[in-house]
Amino acid sequence: MKSFDVLHRSLNLRQHYLLEASAGTGKTFSIENIVIRLLIEEDAGVQEPSLLEQILVVTFTRAATRELKTRIRNKLEDSLSLLQKFSKDEACDYLQAIMEQGDAQVEKAKRRLEHALATFDQAQIYTIHGFCLRMLTNFLFESDFSMHKGSFEQRSLTKQELLQLIRDFFRTEIRPHIFSPVQLQIVLQAHGNRLEKVQEALLKYLTKDCEVAATSDFSSDVEKFCTIMRTLKKERGWLPEKMQEDVERQISFYKSIRNKSTSSIHAFIELFRKDSWNADDFDLLLKEGLFICEFFAPTNLNKKKSNSLPKNSSLNYPELVPILTQSLYPLIQQAKSYEFIFARLVFYCRLLMHKYLSEEEKHQENDLLKHMLKAIHSPSFAGKVRSLYQAAIIDEFQDTDPVQWQIFNTLFLETSTCKIYLVGDPKQSIYAFRQADIYTYLSAGKSLGLANRASLDTNYRSQPSLVQALNTLFKACPGLFSLPSLAENAYLDYSEVKFSPHIKERKFSDGQGSIHFFQAPVVSKSTQRFPSEECEEKFFFPFIAQEITRLHNSDGFKFNQFAILIKDRFQGQRLAYYFDRHHIPYHLQKQTSLTESIAWESLRELLVGILNPRNENCVKIALGGPILGWNYNEIKKLEDPIFLERILAEFYAFKRHLSQEGFPIFFQRIMQSIGPMDSLSVAERLMKREGGDIFYDELTQIAYLLMEYQNEHPASPEHLIAFLDEYKNMGVEDEERLKKVTDPSREAVSILTTHSSKGLEYDIVFAYGLVGRTQARDRLIPQKEGTSHYLVPCLEKHSASYVKYCEEMDAEKMRQLYVAMTRAKYRLYIPVAVSDKPTEIECGGASPMDIFLARLRQENCSYQELYNRIKEGDSYRLQNFIQAYPEAHITYSLLKETFDEVAPLKNQNIPPLVAPPPVEIPGEKNFIQSFTSLTRYKKALASRDPYSLEPANAVPHNFQAPCKNAHTLPSGNITGKLLHKILEIIPFSVVNKIASANDLKSWIHPLIQETEFHSWEKVLCEITYEALQIKISENFCLKDIHPSLLYRETEFLYPSAKEMLVEELQWHKGFFKGVIDLIFFHNHHYYILDWKSNWLGPNIEAYDFEKMKAAMEQHDYYFQAHIYCEAVKRYLKLVDKRPFEEIFGGCFYIFLRGLNASTGKPTGILKI
């Protein structure tokens, strides 16, 4: 395969390419340079270079998309800088070629790069799903796509909805003609008789984009059973007595079977006394099995008595067992097999899911691809898409599935002039569980032809000795990257890569090679978990910890330069626990959810305690939780009534902050509060605790979620607890905000799976996950049909289809091994666990290292022979190989049980924190202030409800109040925000088209559904209706104002040069900012209107002129009006030259609870 040098001027870029990019060979570097060359190099066929928006770049994750955007933009800037400086010495070869063509060509290239930078927001860089969504929504009519982008993203099916679907399925869809009681019991027993485990297993298959083949239901199997029984009785004429006689004569010559009773044989024989059979008879056989066939099987014969076994001629029905084994036994075995029953559960559960998707207009992520696949068959749609692009670069092409390739192939290869660049590495195709298909890659390469295939052959990641060592290992394993579905011995060739002369060799003080194998003896013979936990604790974990601390102490490596690649999260958790014991910092790089953090439940317990201070148990749980962290002795002091009263007073104060000022202020106060036992704040106590920094970080992230939720959904504090409960079962795949964000600057060892490590690099890598064997594989195996995959239950683990499936999975293990072994820059550690005695391993259960060692310096072989090699093992093969290649920079060590204790970490000289010198910035300080910030510290508000003139205990707060009206509507910040939101979005003119307040429900209901305001819908409708149809002046209502003359939620900012002489306000020179609820223009005048939800009293009389005036003075609303009028005055000076006094109509303060047109009293409206 020819080499692909993207920097060389002679490279013909205007053709299709399948670009094989081995690990570390600069795949992204090549892509960014392809983009630059397409932008600046002219093509004879196209005449002009491509524009940035004519180059499509598709990759497969959002993170990769972000990286590509950053890398391409940086490359544009760097290339432009080199051309501007005309720096030939620094420029690459193709840029030098541009410079050699003269100033005119350089100017053209510079303009094109400048244009690309100026229009970079139009860069066509997407994930595959993002690309499909953009095309489908851009060409809605041609694609016949029914959703716009926002709608599609909002209506995806969440994990929580799927779990609810599964629960509904068990409540409503389990029918007796589909599943029998015994069949359901079989599934439950397989999951430890825990229904939630069955539901979790079903969830796994509902999230897969793979249908399950239909299997026969219980009623059809019963019909088959009855047919077989009728045939046997009619054609064979078997009599129960003679059948029983044959059984008795032979029973003593066969071995008993554990946990099985021969009574089931007699029960089966009794069925032949009947002339008809039913579902109960069949269900009984499913429970007991056709034991007569198992008991009298030739393999169960007692060999010591075999010579005395009665001859067939002496039996009444010598053909009984063979005929039953051939006719009835397969049906019984199939109908009682877990795989068969579970596949039927999945099938019917998916039917319910598809029905739900259709009825609720929901979708799953890969539905986009199906829509796109359908749309590209429309010539008009396909033509529109093709016309957009001159080049398409598909990154990570080895992870493409058949549907995705069919989309790209149809659009850009079959009939388009667009050049396509497929960039990937088949050796890194490790996502079969996402339907990624290595054979799609191979098929695409065949379609493009050998002339269009090229490779990147220089490793820029690893140091030369490590590249040499890897080449030595991979070349010594013929058939390592097998392709079982092509042919029995088909495989990918490994092409050696060159090392970069620019990478310097890193020297180590220990004399070990760039690849170091560490081998441990097998402690447990069990293959259920290999290596065993005992082996991990005695050998592997101590070695890993010791090497990390030694290299950290002796060679100066930082902890964040190490990575440990693990098999799964369980192995990662065991390793993390070991590191905790030895104080080695680490972070698990799995996309863990905040819901899994201790802080999630801790914050919930704290909120429950704060909101229920009368409940002593809730208070104690909150105090003893991880946030407040009281110990037993501290909680014991609550028995002192005086001390208890003091603590409860603090809890009531926190409750007021939470109810009246919102969660942000509450959280700030709780973190800054000082404990009664010391002078430390809650935040300081957390940070002093071991691991407290991580806990505090996670707690803060959860607090931000609650702040965001309360801002988006104004509701009572109790809804914060409901939010925590609702999101508890969600994962990061459903809600991106739940992803736990770790500090990337924290110095810690990375622990991550091999799949997660793909595309990453680390200085030192321990590929520990390669030694782990897999347990019994799923018996629902994929079968391919065109571009679709189906899951089919496999009843026999020795069947050809199951063996082929295992062979494909083992082939992928070798690609995982390649990914793991190519992450390191300086050193790679590889674990080995080999037994001295032959060990039987089930098909598909071998570890990547088992398979690798079975191929090392061995001829390519069949799959069966490969497992024979693994079974026999050879603990010296690896050592002999290493000794045979002393120049390959490969070493090994044999671990002993008496391995030294992990050395303590070297004390780091942490310099003392020195406060920076004070910085004096010349000039006056300017502040941006608002009415709220200026009045926050008013003494008059210290002991009062911020929305009331009455004592705090008279203000309504009960959402369950039996009498519901405007005067009992709970008061507070949340109510005010809700009313403002309603009046912000509702069209005022809608009141002219309705008959009563109830007709406003369609506007208000979406804002209050599933909140505590749900039962107040009628009251909210009445308040809104009154606000819009009442005469706020003698000659007009708000409903009469034309919509184009209404300006809602208008923001302002203007400088304030002099102090406002208002008592007790903390004023600073600077700027005023704010938001005016409503500005409107009527009858040649401008007006200001401000909505007020203040509760002034229990009846309409509390909103007369004097009471409203008192409220205005108490809350300094006259001052607020002054600020608003000044803002409007300054704006109108720019757009209307008339005097302000002539064009300004006044400022209305509308007290919403006091409006009632039917009383005829002027209440609730105050004009300034």
N, C-alpha and C positions, 0 to 999 in steps of 0.2 A: 504494500500500500504506500502511495507516495506521501511525502511529508508536506505539511501545510504551514508555510511561513508567511503569516499575515503581514509582516513588516516589509517583505521584499517586493520591489516594484514590479518584478516580472510575473507575479502571481495573477492569473486570470480570475478575477473575482466575479465576473458577470456570467456565472453558470450555476446550475444546481450543485449543491454539495451535501454529502453525508460526512460529517466531520467527527471522527472518533477521537475523543479527548480523554486519555487515561488520567488517573488521579494526579493532581498537582501540576498538570502540563499547561496551565494558563487558559482554561476554557473561557472564563469571563473576559480576560485580557483580549483574546481573539475576537470575541463578540463586539467589544467596544471599538476595536480597530476596524472591523468589518463595517460598522456603522459610519465611522469617519471616512473611510475610503469610498463608500457608496455616496456620501454627501459631496465629496470634492473631486472625484475622478470621473472624467467623461467616458461615455460608452458609445461605441460606433452605432450600435443599434438604437440607443435611446437618445443620443445626441447630448442631452443635458443630464447632469448628475441628479440623483434623487433628492427630494425634499425630505426633511425629517419626518413629516407626517405621512410620507409614502413608504416608510420602513416599519414593518410590523415586527415587534419582538415579543415572543410569548414564552413564559416560563411557568413553573407549576406551584409556586407558593407566593404568598404576599410578601414574605421577607425577601425572597429572591428578586421580586419585582422592585422593591424599594432599593435593594443593593444595585441592581442594574441601572436604575434611573440615576442614582448617585454616581456610579462609575462612568456612565456614558456622558453625563454632564461635565464631570471633571475632565474627561478626555477631550471633550469639545473645547473647554477652556485652555487646557494645556497645549493642544494642537494650534489653537488660535494664537496663543502667546508665542510659540516657536515661529510661526509664520510672521508675526508682527516684528519679532526681533531678527528675523532672517538668520536664525542660528542653525547653520547646517551641521555643526559639530554635535549639537544636542539632538537634532532631529533624526527620526528613523528613516529608513531607506525610501519609503514611498513619499514622505514629505520632502526629502531631498530631491526626488524626481520632480516634484511640483516646483521647487525653487529653481531647478536647473532649466525649467521651461520659460523663465523670465518673469519680470515684474508683473506683466499683465495677467499671467496665469495665477501668480501668487495673490494678486488682488481679488481675482474671481474666487479663489478658495477661501480667502478671508471673509468676503461678503457672505458666502454660503454658510460658513461656520457662525458668523455673527447672526445671520438670519435664523439658524438652527437654535442658537441660544435665546434669541428674542422670542421664538415660538416654541420653547421647550415644553410649555404646558400642553402642547398639542402632540407630544411624543406618544406614539402608539405602543406603549409597553404595558402588557397585561398578563394576568394569569389566563389560563385557557378558559375558565369560566367568566372572567371579566371580559375577555375578547368576545365570547359568544353573546353575552348580555348586551355589550355595546352595539354589536352589529344588529341584533334582533330588535333593539329599541330604536336604533337610528333609522331602520327601514321597516317600520311597523307594518305598513300596508303590504309590502312585498313578502315579508316573512310570516304574515298572519299570526303575529305574536300578540297576545292579549294584555300583557302587563307592561307598564313602564318600569324603569329601573328601580325607583324607590319602592314601588308596590311589590316587585318580585323579591327584593331583599327583605322586606318586612313580613312576607307571608311564607317564609321558609318554616319547615316543620322542626320544632325544637325537641330536645331530648325529653323534656317534661311532658310535652304533648304525647310523645310516643309511649312513655310509661303509663300515662292515663289511658291511652288506647289499649294497651296490653291488659290493664286492670278491667277495662270495659269488656274486653274480649272474654276474659274468664267469667265475667258476670252474665254476659248475654249470648255468647256465641258457642258455648260448649253444648252441643246437641247430642242426645243419646245415639242417633243413627250415624254420627261421625266418630265419636270417641266412646268407648265403653269404660265403666268404672275401673276395671282392671288395667286398661291401657293408661288411664290417667294416673293410677297408682304407680305404675312402672316408671313413668316420667318423674313423678314426685320423689320416689325412692332414689332415683339416679342423682337427685339434687339434695339429698339429705332430708327429704320430706319438708322442704322449705319452699313455699310458693314464690317468695321473693327471689330465690335463686333461679327458679324456672323463668320468671319474668326478666331477670337480667340476661339469661341465655337467649331468650327471644329477642330482646332489645338489640343484641349483637347482630342478629340476622335481619332485623328491620332496617338497620342503618346501612346495610350493605346494598350496593346497587346491583343486586343479583337475585333473580327470581328462584323459587324452589319448585322443582318438578312435582306435579300433582301425584299423590299416592292414593290408592283405593281406601275408601272409608270403611268404618266398622260394618255397616249394613251390607255393603257389597261383599265383604269378606265372609259375613254370615251366610249369604246366598251361595257362595262358592263352597263353604263348608257343608251346607245341607246337600248340595249337588253331589259332592264327593261321597258323603255318607250314604246317600240313596244308591249311588252307583255301586259302592262296595257291597252294600247289603243285598242289592238285587242281583248283581253279576257274580259275586263270590259266594253268596249264601252262607256267610259266616254266622254260626250260632254262638251266643255268649257262653253257654256251658262248655262247648268244646274249645273255645278260645281260652277259657279259664283253665281248662285241663292242660292245655299246652303250656301255659304260663307256669303252672305249678310244677310241671315236669322239668322245666328248664331253669327255674329261678335260682336254685342252689349252685348252679355252675357259673354264675356271673357275680362280679364284685359289687358290693353295695356302694352307692354313691352318696357322698356327704350331703346332709341336709335334704335328702330326697327320700320319700317313702314309697314303697311298692303299692300302697293303697291307692295311689292315683292311677296305677295300671288297671286295677279292678274297677275303679270308677269309670274309666274310659270304656272298658269292655261292656259295662252296664248300659252304655249308650246304644248298643246294638239291639237292645230289647225294644227300642222305640222304632216307630215307623216315620216319625217326623221329629225335627229338631228345631231349636230356637236360639235366640241370642244368648240366653243364660247358659246353654250347653257350651256354646263356643267360648264364652267368657271364662267358664270354668277351665277349659283346656288352656286358655291363655295364661291363667293363673298357675296351673300345675305344669303346663308344657306337655308335649306328647312323650311322656316319660318312657313309654313302652319301647320307643325307637332308640332312646338314649341308653336304656338299661340293657337291651338285648343287642346293642351294637357290637360287632366283632372286636372292637378295641377294648370293650369292657369285659371280655371273657377272661375268667380265671385260668391262666395257663396251666396251673397245676392240675386242674380238673378237666382240661379240654379233651383229654382222651376218652373220658367217660360221658361226654356230652351226648344226649340222645340223638340218633340219626334222624334225618328229615323224614325218612319213610315211616318212622314211628309216631310222627306228629300228625294231628288232624289238619292243621293249616301251616305247613312249612313255609309258605310264601307270605304269611301274615306280616311279619316285620318288614321285609323288603318292599312289599307293595305299599304299606303305610309310610315308609321312609320316602318312597318315590312320589306318592300322591298327596298325602295329608300333611306330612311333616314340614315341607317347605312353606305351606300356607300358615301353619301355626307359628313357625319360627319368624316369619316375616311380620305377622300381625302382632307378635309380642316383643319385637325388637324395639329398643329405645330409639334407634336412629329412624326407623320407619314411622313411629308414632310422633316423634318430635318434628320430623320433616312435615308431617301433616299439620301439626300445630302451627309451624311457621307459615305454611301455605295459606291456611285459613286466616291467620292473623294478618298476613300481608294483604289478603283480600279486603279485610276490614280497613286496613290502612289506606288502600287505594280508594275505597269508597269514601273515607273521611277526606282524603286529599281532593277528591272531585267535588264533594258537597261543600267543603269549606274554602275551596279555591286556594288550597295550600300546595306546596311543592317541596321536593327534595333537591339537593344541590345539583345532582347529575341530570335532573330534568331539563336543565338548560342545554346540555349536550344533545339530548334527544330532540328538543325543539330545533336546535341548529342543524342537526342531521336531516331533519325533515325539510327545513327551509332551504337548504342548499340545492335541493332538487327542483326548486323554482328558478327557471332561467333568469327572471328579472332580479330576484334577490341575489343570486350568485354573481350576476353581472355587476350589480351595484358594489358588492364587496370587492370583487376583483379590480374594479376601476380605481379603488382607493390606494392600492399598493403596487410598488415595483419590486419589493423584496420582502421576504418573510423569514425571520430567524426563529427557529424553534429550539429553545434551550432545554436541557435535561430530557432529550428525546427518548432515552432508554426507559423513561417512566410513562411513556405514552401508551394508552390502551387502544384497541382496535377502532373504537368509535371516534376518538380524537384524531387518529391518523386518517380515517376515512374523510373527516371534515377537511383537514389540510390538503389531503391528496386530491379531493374533488375540486377544491377552490383554487389551488395554486400549482398543481402538477399536471392535471389531465388536459386542461384547455387554456390555462392562463400564461401570459408572458412574464408573470412575476417569477423571480428567481427565489428558490427556497433553500435555506441553509438549515440542515438538521444536525444539531450539535448534541453529542451525548457519549456515553461509554457503556456498552452492553455488559461489561464486567461489574458495573455498579447498579444493575437493575435489581432492586431489592424490595420492591413494593407490590408484590403479587397480591397481597391482601387488599390493595386498592385497585385491582384489575390491571395493573401495569403488566405489560406483556413483552418479554424480550424478543419473542418471535415476530412481533409487529416491527420492531427495530430492524430485524434481519430481512423481513419482507420489503421494508422501505428501501434498504440498501440494494436489494436485488432490483427493485423498480428503477432506481436511479442509475444503476450500472457501475461497473468497476471504474470507468473513466471519471466518474463524479465522486469517488470516495477518496478521502485523505485522512491523515492522522496528525495529531500533535505528539511529538516524540521526545520532548525534553521536559524533565521534571524540575520545576522551579521551587518546589516546596521543601524537599528533603535534602539533607547534606549528602555529598557524593558517596560516602561509605554506606549510608543507609539505602540509597538507590541501588548500589551494587549488591548489597545483601538481599534486597527484595527480588532483584532480577535472578539471583542465584536460587532462591527458594522457589519462585514461581516456575522457572524453567526446569526445575527438578521434579515437577509434578505433571506428567503427561495426562491430558484429559481432565485437568482440574476444573475447567469451566465447561461442564457437560451440557448438552442440549438434547435431553431425552426424547422430546417430541419430534425431532427431526429424524434421528436414526439411533440405533442401539449404542454406537460408539462415537456419535457426533459430538464435537466440542469446539469451543472458541480457542483459537490459537492465542498464546500470550506473546506479544511483541515487546522485546526489551526496550526500556526507555533510557535516554541519556541523562546524565546529570548536568546541571548548569555550572559552567565555570565561575559564575559570579557568586555562588553560594559557598561561604567559607565553612571549613570543617570545625565543629565544636569539640574540644578535647575534654574528656572526663578524667577524674582523678582515680577512678577505681579499676581501670584497665578492661572493663567489660565492653563487648561489642555494641555496634549500633542496633543490632537485634539480640535480645537476651531472652532465652527460654528459661523458665523456672518450673521445675518438675516436682510434683508431690506424689507420694504413694496414695493408693486408694484406701480410705479408712473403712468405708461401708461398701458392701457388695450390692446394695440395692441400687437399681437404675431408676427408681421413681424420682429421686433428686440426686443428680450427679453433676458436680461433686456434692457430697453431703455437707450439712452445716458443720458437722464435727471436723471435716477436712478443711473447710474454709477457716474455721476458728484456730485450728492448730498449725496450718501451713500457709495458705494463700493470703489471708488478710494480714497476718503478721509480716510476711515478706513485703507486701505492697506498702504497708505503713512504714516499715523500716527503710525501704528504698527511698520513699518520699522524704522522710525526715533526714536521711543521710545526704541526699542530693541537695536538700534545702540548706542543711548546716554546712556541708563541706564544699559544694560546688556553686552555691549562691543562687540556686533556682528559686523563684517565687512560687508560692502554692498555685497561683492561677496559670502557671505554665504546665501543670500536670492535668491529664485527663484519664479517667478510668471508664472504659466502655463496658457496660454490663448487659446481661442477657434480657432482663426485665426489671420492672420496678421493685419486685420482691427481693431480688438479689441486691439491688441498689439500696433498699432500706436496711438490709442486714449489714452491708458494708458501712452505711452511714452510722448505724448504731455502734459499730466497732470504732469508727473514727471519733465518735463522741466520747467514748471511754478513754481514748488516747489524745484527746484535745487537738485533733487535726482539723483545721477549718475546711469546710466543703460546701458545695451547693449542688442540689439535685436539679439538673436542667430539664427535667420533664415539665411540660406545661401544666403544672399543678394549679389547682383552683383554690381561691381564697376560702371557699366553703370547707376545704379540708383542714384549714388552719385551726388551732386551738382558739385563736383570737375570735373567730366567728361565733362560736358558742359562748365564749366568755363575755363578749359585748352584748349578746342577747340576754344573758343572765343579769348583767348590770342594768340593762334597760328595764327588765321585769322588776328588779328590786327598787329602782328609782320610781317607777310608776305605781308600785304597790307598797308604799312605806308602812302601811298598817299590817302587812303580812310579815311577821317576824322571820319566818323561814326564808322568804324571798330576800329579805334584807341580809340575812346571814350568808346566804349563797352568794349574793353580790359582793359582800365584804371579803369572803374567803376565796373568791375567784381569782384567776391569774392577773386581772387588771389591778384591783385594789390590793390583793395579796396579803390579807390579814392572816396571821397564824392562829393556832388554837387558843393560845393564852390571850391574844388580843380580842378574839371573839368572846372569850369567857368573861371579859370585863363588861359585856353588855348586860350582865346580871345586875350591875349597879344602875338603879333607875335614873340617877342624875346623868351618868355617862350615856345611857341609852337615849335619854331625851335630847342630849347634845347631838348625837349622831343622827337621830331622826330629823332634827331641825335642819341639818345639812342636807339630808335626803329630800326633804320638802323644798328646800331652796333650789336644789338641782332640778327637781320636778318643775318648779316654776320657770326656770331657765329653759327647760326643754319644751314646755307647753307654750310659753309666751314669746320666746326669742328664737326658737328653732334649734335644730340639732347642732349646727356649727358652733354657736355660742356655748351650748351645753358641753360639747366635747372639749372645747378650749378650757372651760372652767373646771371640768373634772380632771383634766390632765395637769392643770396648774394648782389644784387643791393640795393643801398640806395635810399630811396624815396626823392623827392625834398622838402618835407614839414617837415621832421624830420631826425634824425640820425639813424633810425632803418632800418634794412634790410627788404626785403619782408617776409622772413621766420620769423623774429622777430615780425613783425606786425601781421602775421597770428597767432602766438602762444599767443599773448596778447589778441586776440579777444575771446569772449565767444564761446566755442565749436571749437576754432581754432585748438586745438591739434588733434581732430578727422579729421577735414577737411584736415589738413596738412598731416596726416597719409594716408588718402585716395588719396590725390594728389600725394604723393610719390609713392604709389603703381601703380597708373596709369602711372606715369612717367617711372617707371621700365618696364612696358608693352611696352611703346613706344621705349625705349632703346633697348629692346629685339627684337622688330619688325624691327627697323632700322638696327640692326646688322644682322638679318636673311635675310632681303630684302633691299639691298642697293637701295635707291630711293631718290627722291627729297623731301624736307620738306612738299610739298603739299600732299604727300602720307600719312603723319602722320594724316592729317585732314581726308583723305579718310578712314584710319584705324579706327579712332574714329567714323565716320559715319557708317561704315560697322558693327562694333562690338556693336553698340548701341542697336540693336534689339536681340542680343544674350543673353542667360542666362548661369548660371554657369553649367547647365547640358550639354551645348554644348562646353564650353570652361572653363576648370578648373581654368585657370589663372585669370578669371574675378571674382572669389570668393573674397569677401571682407574679409581681414584678420584683426581680432581685436586683441588687445593686451591682452593676457590671464592674465597678471599680474595686469591689471587695476582694481581697486576696484570699482565694479559696480554691481547693481542688475541685475540678468539674467531674461530676458523676452523671453519666448519660448513657442511653442505649446506643447501640451501633446505628440504628436507623436515624436517631436524632443527630448523630455525629456527621452524617453525610454532608459534604460541602464545607466542613470545619477543619481546622488544623491546630495542633498543639505541639509544644516543644517535646514533651515526654508523654508517651501514651502507654497505658496498661490495657491490653486487649483482653481483659479478664473474661468477658462474656463468651468468648470463643470456646471455652472448655465446658460449658453447660450443655447437657443433653436435654432433649425435649421429651415430654411425656406423650402418652397416647394421643394421636392426632384426631382431629374432628372427622367423624364418619360421614358428614355431609360434604361431598367432594364436588368441585366444579367440573362441569362438562361444557365444552364450547360448541356453539352452533352459530356459524356466521360471525357477526359482531356481538352476539349475546352470550352470556354465561348463565348456566343453570346449575343449581345445587341438587345433587342426587344422593339419596341415602345409600350408603354402602354397608351391606350386612355382613360381608365376609372380608376380614383383613388380609386374606391371602388372594383376593380376587385380582385380576389383571389391572382393572381400573384403579383400584386402591394402591397397588404397588407402583403404578405409573405416576399417580398423584404424589406418593411419597418420594419417588425419584426426582420429580420436579422440585419439591420442597428442599430436598437435599442439594440439588443443583443450585438453588438460590442461597443455601447456606454458604456455599463456596464464594458466591458473589458478596455475601455479607462479610466473609473472612477477608476478602480483598479490600473492601471498604475500611474495615477495622485496621488492617495492616498498613494502610496508606495515609493515615491521619497524622503521623508523627513527623517532626522536622529533624530531630536529633537522635532520639532513641525510642525503640519499640520493645516493650516487654510482652512476651507471649506465654501463657500458662500451658502446662501439660499435665495430664493425669492419666497414667497408664497402669492397668492391672497386670500383675505377673501371671494371673490365671485366666483362662478363657472365660469371657463374659458374654452371655447371650443378650443381644440388643434387638428389640423389635424393629421392623422395617420403618424407616423414617425417624427413629429415635436417636440416631447418632448425633454427636456434637460436631460443629465445624472442624475442631481439631482432630476428632476421630477420623473424619473423612480425609482431611489433609494428610495426616500421618500415614493413612492407609494407601495414599497415592505417592508419597514421597519416595523417589528413586525406584518406583515400580512401573511396570508396563500398564498401559490403559487396559481396563477390564470391564466385565459386565457388572451390573448392579448387585447381583447375588454374590459374585466373587468379592466385590468391595466389602460387603458386610461380613463375609467369611474372614477377610483380613482384619477387620475391626474386632471381630470376636476373638481371634487368636491373639492379637496385639503383639507388639514388639517394643519393649521398653528401651532397647539399645539401638534401634534403627536411627532415631534422631541423633543420638550421640555419635554414632559412626559417621553419619552424614556431616555433622559439624567438624569432626576431626578430619574428614576427607577434603574439606575446603577451608583451610586455616586462614586464607587471605580474604575470605568473604565477610569478615567483621561480624561473625555470628558466634555467640558464646552461650553457655547454659550453666545452670546450677541445680543441684539436687537438694530439695528442702528436707530438713530433719525436724522431728517433733520437738527436739530440745532447742528450737530456734530461739535466738536471743530475744529478750524483751525489747519492745519498741523504745528506741533511744529518745530521751526528752528533747523537745525542740530547743534550739539554740536561742538564748535570750537575745532579743533584739534591743538595740540601744535606741529607744524612742526619745527623741529630743523633747524637752519640756515645751508646753504650749506658751508662746510669748504673744501677748496682745500686740496687734499692729499699732504703730504710732497714729495718733489722731490726725485725721485729714480735714483741713479747713478749706472749704470751697468758698471762694470769694462771691460776694453778692448776697442779696436778700433771699431768704427761704420763701418759697411759694408753695401753698397747699391747695389741693383740690378738695373742696368741701361740698357737702350737700345739706339740705335741710335736716335730714335724719342724723347725720354725724354731728351737726351743730347742737341739736337738742337732746342728744343721747344722755348727757349727764345732768339734765335738769333735776333739781331736788324735788320738784313737785311730782315727778313720776316715780320716785323711789319706792313708794309703798302702795301704788295704785295700779290697777289694771290699765294698760296703755290704751285701751279703747273705751274707757268708761269714766263717768263722773261719780258713780255710786261706789260704796265699799266693795272690795274685791269679792266678798262672799255672796254679793247679790247678783253678780254678773253670771249669765247663763253659760254653762260648759257641758251640759248633759245632752249627748247626742240621742239618747233614748227617751227624751222628754215626751210624756204622753200628749201634751198639748203643743202642737207645732204651728208657729207663726213667726212673723218677722222679729218679734220681741223675745222669743224663746230660742231662736237660732243661736247656737253656741258662738260666743265671741272669741276673738283672737286673730292672730296674724294669718293663720291658715284660711279662715273664713274670708278675710279681707282680700287675700290673693285670689281666691276662687271667684269672688264677685267681680274683681277687676278683670280676670281672665274672660269671664262670660261677656262682660260689656266691651271687651276689646275685640272679640271675634264675631259677635252677633250683628247682622245688618240692622240698623235702626229702622229702616223702612219696612222690615218684615211685619211690624206691628200693624201696618195698614192693610195687610192681607190676611189677618187671622181674626177669629171671632172672640177668643178668650186667652187668658194666660196659659192654659193647659196646652195650647198649640205651639208653645215654645219648647216643649219637651225634646223634640228632635235635635235642638241645638244644645241643650243643657245636659241631656242624659249621657252623651259620650264623655263628658268631663267629670262626671260623678259616679259612673258605674264602678262597682267594686270598691267604693270608698264609704266612709261613715256618713257622707252627705247623701247617700242614695235614698234614704227615707225622707229627706228634706227637699225632694225634687219639686213638689208642688209649691212650697214656700219660695224657693229660688225662682221659679217661673213667675210667681206673683210679684216679687221684688223687681225682677227685670222688666216685667210688663208695665208696672207703675212708673219705673224710671224713664221709659221711652214714650209713654203716652200722656203723662201728666204735663200740664202747662208749667214750664219752668219760669216763664214770664207771661205777661198778660196776653200776648198775641202769638205765641208759638210753642210747639212741643219739639222734642228731639227727633221724633219720627218724621217731622215735616222737613228736616234739613236734607238737602240733596247729598248723596254719598260722596260726591266729588269735593264737597265743601267741609268734610269732616276729616280731622287729622288726629289719629289716636296714638297714644303712647309716644309722644314726640320728645326726643332727647335734646338737651341743650348743654352748652358749656360756654361760660363767658367770664372775663376777668373781673375781680372785685377789688377796687382800689382803696376803699375806705371801710372802717369797721362799722358793723351794724349794731346800733345801740339798743340791744335787747338784753334784758336782765338775765344773768346766769348762763349765757351762751358762750362757749369756748370758741372764739372767732380768731382766724389767722388770715393774714393777707395772702391772696392767691386767686383761685378760681372757684366759681360756683358751677355745680353740675346737677342735673336732675332729669326727671321724666314727667312731662305734663300729661295727665290722663286724657284730656280732650281739648282740642282747639277747633272752633268752628266759625264759619262766616255766615251771617244772616242779616239781611236787610241793610247791607252796606257797612256792617260793623263786625269786628272780630271779638270773639268771646273765649274765655277760659273756663273750663269746668273740671272740678275735682270730685271724685267719688269718695264717700266716707262710709265705712261700715260700722262706725262707733256705736256701742250700745249706751244710750243715755238714760234709759229707764224702761219700766215694764209696760208702757202704754204709749199711745200716740201723743198724749199731752206732754210727754217728756221731750218732744222735738219741736216745741214752740220757739219763737224767736229768742227769748231770753235764755233758754236752756242751750240752744245752739250757740249763742254768743258766748256763753260761759265756757262751753267746750272749745270754741275757737281760741279763747284767751288762754285756757289751761294748756292746750297743746301747741300754742304759738302758731296757729294756722294763719293768723293775719300776717305773720312774718313770712310764712310759706307763700302766701298769695303775693306778697311784695316781691319775692324772688322770682316767681313765675311771671308776674307782670313785667318786671325788668327784662327778663329773657325775651318775651314776646315783643316788647318795645324795641329792643335792639335789633331783632330780626325784621320787624316791619319797617324800620328805618331804611333797610336795604331794598325793600320791594314796593313800598307805598310811601310817596313823598308827602302825604297829608299829615297834619299834626296828629300826634298819638291820641290826644284827648278827643279829637274829632272822630277817629275811626275805631276806638276801643270801646266796646259795649259793656265791659265789666267781667267780673269773676264770680262764677257760681260754685257754691259748696253744697253738694247734694248728699244729705244724710239718708242713706237708702232705707233704713229701718223706719223712718218717719214719713214715708210717702204713702198717701192714701187719698186718691181723688174723690172717692165717694163721701168723705166726711165734709168736704167743702172748706176745710180749714187749711190755712197756709203753713203747713208743717213740713219739715224736712228739707226746705230750700232756703238757702241764705245767700243773698247777693251782696258782693262788696263793690 
